[in-house]
Amino acid sequence: MKHERKSKRRKKTCDVKGCDGKKKQSVPAGKASTKAGLDIDADGPNAYLCKKHWKEYKKNTKEEREARQLSWK
């Protein structure tokens, strides 16, 4: 008899309040809400973002990512 796998995966939609877009990328929930200014409705450590909100997150955290990359060199 085959056992059914229980999926621990979460919903397949964006975690930004009021958005029902398909999830594209996972990011730290705290960073997404504080640094990127998104209104996150996630119950775990990570938040899933749709394509539109992922682009917004990247724009809002660009300076921080560039500064971090400069410190590598």
C-alpha positions as YAML, in Angstrom:
chain: A
units: angstrom
residues:
- id: 1
  name: MET
  ca: [0.00, 0.00, 0.00]
- id: 2
  name: LYS
  ca: [1.33, 3.40, -0.95]
- id: 3
  name: HIS
  ca: [1.54, 6.05, 1.67]
- id: 4
  name: GLU
  ca: [0.40, 9.52, 0.76]
- id: 5
  name: ARG
  ca: [3.00, 12.19, 1.24]
- id: 6
  name: LYS
  ca: [1.89, 14.98, 3.44]
- id: 7
  name: SER
  ca: [3.00, 18.20, 1.92]
- id: 8
  name: LYS
  ca: [4.34, 20.78, 4.32]
- id: 9
  name: ARG
  ca: [4.29, 23.38, 1.60]
- id: 10
  name: ARG
  ca: [2.31, 26.45, 2.23]
- id: 11
  name: LYS
  ca: [-0.23, 28.12, 0.06]
- id: 12
  name: LYS
  ca: [0.78, 29.04, -3.45]
- id: 13
  name: THR
  ca: [-0.08, 32.72, -3.29]
- id: 14
  name: CYS
  ca: [1.73, 35.92, -2.35]
- id: 15
  name: ASP
  ca: [1.93, 36.78, 1.38]
- id: 16
  name: VAL
  ca: [1.39, 40.51, 0.87]
- id: 17
  name: LYS
  ca: [-1.98, 41.55, 2.28]
- id: 18
  name: GLY
  ca: [-4.59, 41.94, -0.44]
- id: 19
  name: CYS
  ca: [-2.57, 40.16, -3.15]
- id: 20
  name: ASP
  ca: [-3.56, 36.83, -4.70]
- id: 21
  name: GLY
  ca: [-0.66, 36.54, -7.15]
- id: 22
  name: LYS
  ca: [1.16, 33.25, -7.65]
- id: 23
  name: LYS
  ca: [4.25, 32.96, -5.45]
- id: 24
  name: LYS
  ca: [7.60, 33.45, -7.17]
- id: 25
  name: GLN
  ca: [10.26, 33.86, -4.48]
- id: 26
  name: SER
  ca: [10.73, 33.32, -0.77]
- id: 27
  name: VAL
  ca: [12.35, 36.06, 1.34]
- id: 28
  name: PRO
  ca: [12.83, 36.69, 5.08]
- id: 29
  name: ALA
  ca: [9.49, 38.01, 6.37]
- id: 30
  name: GLY
  ca: [11.03, 40.54, 8.76]
- id: 31
  name: LYS
  ca: [13.26, 42.01, 6.09]
- id: 32
  name: ALA
  ca: [10.40, 42.22, 3.60]
- id: 33
  name: SER
  ca: [8.18, 44.11, 6.02]
- id: 34
  name: THR
  ca: [10.77, 46.48, 7.52]
- id: 35
  name: LYS
  ca: [13.36, 47.13, 4.80]
- id: 36
  name: ALA
  ca: [11.12, 46.83, 1.73]
- id: 37
  name: GLY
  ca: [8.01, 48.38, 3.27]
- id: 38
  name: LEU
  ca: [5.65, 45.57, 2.24]
- id: 39
  name: ASP
  ca: [2.60, 44.71, 4.35]
- id: 40
  name: ILE
  ca: [3.35, 41.03, 4.97]
- id: 41
  name: ASP
  ca: [0.81, 38.56, 6.33]
- id: 42
  name: ALA
  ca: [3.14, 35.58, 6.96]
- id: 43
  name: ASP
  ca: [3.07, 33.34, 9.99]
- id: 44
  name: GLY
  ca: [6.55, 31.85, 9.55]
- id: 45
  name: PRO
  ca: [10.09, 33.12, 9.18]
- id: 46
  name: ASN
  ca: [9.79, 33.44, 5.39]
- id: 47
  name: ALA
  ca: [7.32, 35.25, 3.16]
- id: 48
  name: TYR
  ca: [6.41, 34.33, -0.40]
- id: 49
  name: LEU
  ca: [6.19, 37.14, -2.94]
- id: 50
  name: CYS
  ca: [4.58, 37.26, -6.39]
- id: 51
  name: LYS
  ca: [6.46, 38.62, -9.40]
- id: 52
  name: LYS
  ca: [5.17, 42.17, -8.87]
- id: 53
  name: HIS
  ca: [6.09, 42.32, -5.17]
- id: 54
  name: TRP
  ca: [9.42, 40.52, -5.76]
- id: 55
  name: LYS
  ca: [10.37, 43.31, -8.17]
- id: 56
  name: GLU
  ca: [9.34, 45.93, -5.60]
- id: 57
  name: TYR
  ca: [11.35, 44.12, -2.89]
- id: 58
  name: LYS
  ca: [14.45, 44.08, -5.12]
- id: 59
  name: LYS
  ca: [14.13, 47.80, -5.86]
- id: 60
  name: ASN
  ca: [13.73, 48.70, -2.18]
- id: 61
  name: THR
  ca: [16.70, 46.59, -1.02]
- id: 62
  name: LYS
  ca: [19.05, 47.41, -3.90]
- id: 63
  name: GLU
  ca: [21.31, 49.78, -1.94]
- id: 64
  name: GLU
  ca: [21.71, 47.31, 0.90]
- id: 65
  name: ARG
  ca: [22.59, 44.47, -1.48]
- id: 66
  name: GLU
  ca: [25.12, 46.64, -3.33]
- id: 67
  name: ALA
  ca: [26.80, 47.71, -0.07]
- id: 68
  name: ARG
  ca: [27.04, 44.09, 1.04]
- id: 69
  name: GLN
  ca: [28.60, 43.08, -2.29]
- id: 70
  name: LEU
  ca: [31.17, 45.89, -2.06]
- id: 71
  name: SER
  ca: [32.30, 44.60, 1.32]
- id: 72
  name: TRP
  ca: [33.15, 41.24, -0.31]
- id: 73
  name: LYS
  ca: [35.81, 42.83, -2.54]
...
